Amino acid sequence: MDPLTTVVEFEVLRNLKARYCRLLDTRDFAKVCGAGHYHESYVKADGRWRIATLELTRTLLELPR
């Protein structure tokens, strides 16, 4: 299990993921970079895990000038 994953209850799970992305527009080669954290929670219902909440917190956003 991921070290940033916490089992809150047997049927509830919380997860924190760090992400970084870089996008390039090939028309004018403009670059967008971003980083942040996904805060997720899952609930087990009918034997299947389902996303209950999903939140993105941005820590970096670089837009072209």
LOBA-691295 format. One line per field, with one value per residue: residue number from 1; residue in one letter; chain; x, y, z of N, C-alpha, C in turn. Coordinates in Angstrom, 1 decimal, decimal comma. Example, Ala and Ser with C-alpha at 12.3 -4.5 7.8 and 13.67 -1.06 7.14 Angstrom:
! LOBA-691295
resi c(1	2)
resn c(A	S)
chain c(A	A)
n.X c(13,2	12,8)
n.Y c(-5,7	-2,2)
n.Z c(7,8	7,1)
ca.X c(12,3	13,7)
ca.Y c(-4,5	-1,1)
ca.Z c(7,8	7,1)
c.X c(13,2	12,9)
c.Y c(-3,3	0,0)
c.Z c(7,8	7,9)
//
This chain:
! LOBA-691295
resi c(1	2	3	4	5	6	7	8	9	10	11	12	13	14	15	16	17	18	19	20	21	22	23	24	25	26	27	28	29	30	31	32	33	34	35	36	37	38	39	40	41	42	43	44	45	46	47	48	49	50	51	52	53	54	55	56	57	58	59	60	61	62	63	64	65)
resn c(M	D	P	L	T	T	V	V	E	F	E	V	L	R	N	L	K	A	R	Y	C	R	L	L	D	T	R	D	F	A	K	V	C	G	A	G	H	Y	H	E	S	Y	V	K	A	D	G	R	W	R	I	A	T	L	E	L	T	R	T	L	L	E	L	P	R)
chain c(A	A	A	A	A	A	A	A	A	A	A	A	A	A	A	A	A	A	A	A	A	A	A	A	A	A	A	A	A	A	A	A	A	A	A	A	A	A	A	A	A	A	A	A	A	A	A	A	A	A	A	A	A	A	A	A	A	A	A	A	A	A	A	A	A)
n.X c(0,8	0,5	2,5	1,2	-1,4	-4,3	-6,2	-9,2	-11,6	-12,9	-14,3	-13,7	-11,3	-8,5	-6,4	-3,4	-1,8	1,0	1,5	2,9	2,9	3,5	2,7	2,6	2,0	1,8	1,3	2,3	4,4	4,1	4,5	3,1	3,3	2,7	2,0	1,0	-1,3	-3,3	-6,1	-7,8	-10,7	-12,2	-15,0	-16,2	-18,7	-21,3	-19,4	-17,5	-14,9	-15,4	-15,0	-15,3	-14,7	-12,7	-10,1	-8,1	-5,1	-3,3	0,2	2,0	1,9	2,7	2,4	2,4	4,1)
n.Y c(-1,2	2,2	4,7	7,1	6,5	6,0	3,9	4,6	3,5	0,2	0,3	2,6	4,7	6,8	8,8	10,4	11,9	13,0	15,0	15,9	17,8	18,4	20,3	20,7	22,8	22,2	23,9	26,5	26,0	26,6	26,2	24,6	24,2	22,3	21,5	19,6	18,3	15,4	14,8	12,2	10,3	7,1	4,9	1,8	0,1	-2,2	-4,2	-3,0	-0,5	2,9	6,3	8,8	11,4	13,9	16,0	18,6	20,2	22,9	23,4	24,6	26,5	27,2	29,4	30,1	33,1)
n.Z c(0,0	-0,7	0,9	1,5	1,7	3,6	5,6	6,7	7,7	7,5	5,2	4,0	2,4	2,2	0,1	-0,9	-3,6	-5,3	-8,1	-11,3	-14,3	-17,7	-20,5	-24,0	-26,5	-29,8	-31,9	-31,5	-29,8	-27,1	-23,7	-20,8	-17,5	-14,5	-11,1	-8,3	-5,7	-5,4	-3,5	-2,4	-1,7	-1,1	-1,2	-0,2	-1,8	-2,3	-2,8	-4,4	-5,0	-5,0	-6,1	-3,8	-3,1	-4,8	-5,0	-6,2	-5,4	-6,4	-6,6	-8,2	-11,1	-14,3	-16,9	-20,4	-21,6)
ca.X c(0,0	1,2	2,7	0,3	-2,8	-4,8	-7,5	-9,9	-12,4	-12,8	-15,0	-13,3	-9,9	-8,1	-5,2	-2,8	-0,9	1,7	1,6	3,6	2,6	4,1	1,9	3,2	1,1	2,7	1,1	3,2	5,3	3,8	4,6	2,4	3,8	1,9	2,2	0,0	-1,6	-4,7	-6,6	-8,9	-11,3	-12,9	-15,9	-16,6	-20,2	-21,6	-18,2	-16,6	-14,4	-15,9	-14,5	-16,3	-14,3	-11,5	-9,7	-6,7	-4,5	-2,1	1,3	2,8	1,3	3,5	1,7	3,3	4,0)
ca.Y c(0,0	3,5	5,2	8,2	6,0	5,8	3,3	5,3	2,5	-0,9	0,6	4,0	4,8	8,2	8,8	11,6	11,6	14,2	15,0	17,0	17,6	19,4	20,2	21,4	23,1	22,0	24,9	27,6	25,5	27,1	25,2	24,8	23,2	22,4	20,4	19,7	17,1	14,9	14,3	11,3	9,3	6,0	4,2	0,5	-0,1	-3,4	-4,9	-2,3	0,7	4,0	7,6	9,6	12,8	14,1	17,5	18,9	21,4	23,2	24,0	25,2	26,6	28,1	29,6	30,8	34,6)
ca.Z c(0,0	-0,8	2,3	1,7	1,7	5,0	5,7	7,8	8,2	6,6	4,0	3,6	2,2	1,8	-0,6	-1,3	-4,7	-5,8	-9,6	-12,1	-15,7	-18,7	-21,7	-25,1	-27,7	-31,0	-32,9	-31,2	-28,8	-25,8	-22,7	-19,6	-16,4	-13,3	-10,1	-7,2	-5,0	-5,5	-2,3	-2,9	-0,8	-1,8	-0,3	-0,7	-1,8	-3,2	-3,1	-5,3	-4,5	-5,8	-5,7	-3,0	-3,2	-5,5	-4,9	-6,7	-4,8	-7,2	-5,9	-9,2	-12,4	-15,1	-18,1	-21,3	-21,6)
c.X c(0,9	1,3	1,8	-1,2	-3,1	-6,1	-8,1	-10,8	-12,3	-13,4	-14,7	-11,8	-9,6	-6,7	-4,7	-1,7	-0,3	1,8	2,3	3,2	3,2	3,3	2,6	2,2	2,0	2,4	2,1	4,3	5,3	3,8	3,8	2,9	2,9	2,2	1,2	-0,2	-3,1	-5,0	-7,9	-9,5	-12,2	-13,8	-16,2	-18,1	-20,5	-20,4	-17,2	-16,2	-14,9	-15,3	-15,6	-16,0	-12,9	-11,2	-8,3	-6,3	-3,3	-1,0	2,2	1,9	2,1	2,9	2,7	3,1	3,6)
c.Y c(1,2	4,1	6,4	7,8	5,6	5,1	3,9	4,3	1,3	-0,6	1,9	4,1	6,2	8,1	10,2	11,3	13,0	14,0	16,2	16,8	18,7	19,2	21,1	21,6	23,1	23,1	26,1	27,2	26,2	26,0	25,6	23,8	23,4	21,2	20,6	18,3	16,7	14,4	13,5	10,6	8,3	5,4	2,9	0,3	-1,3	-4,1	-4,2	-1,0	1,8	5,3	8,3	11,0	12,8	15,6	17,6	20,2	21,7	23,9	24,8	25,3	27,7	28,2	30,3	32,3	35,1)
c.Z c(0,0	0,6	2,5	1,7	3,2	4,9	6,9	8,5	7,2	5,3	3,4	3,5	1,7	1,2	-0,9	-2,4	-5,1	-7,4	-10,2	-13,5	-16,5	-20,0	-22,8	-26,2	-28,9	-32,0	-32,7	-30,2	-27,5	-24,8	-21,4	-18,6	-15,2	-12,4	-9,0	-6,5	-5,2	-4,1	-2,6	-1,7	-1,6	-0,7	-1,0	-0,6	-2,8	-3,6	-4,0	-4,7	-5,5	-5,2	-5,0	-3,2	-4,0	-5,5	-5,4	-6,0	-5,7	-6,4	-6,9	-10,5	-13,2	-16,5	-19,1	-21,3	-22,9)
//
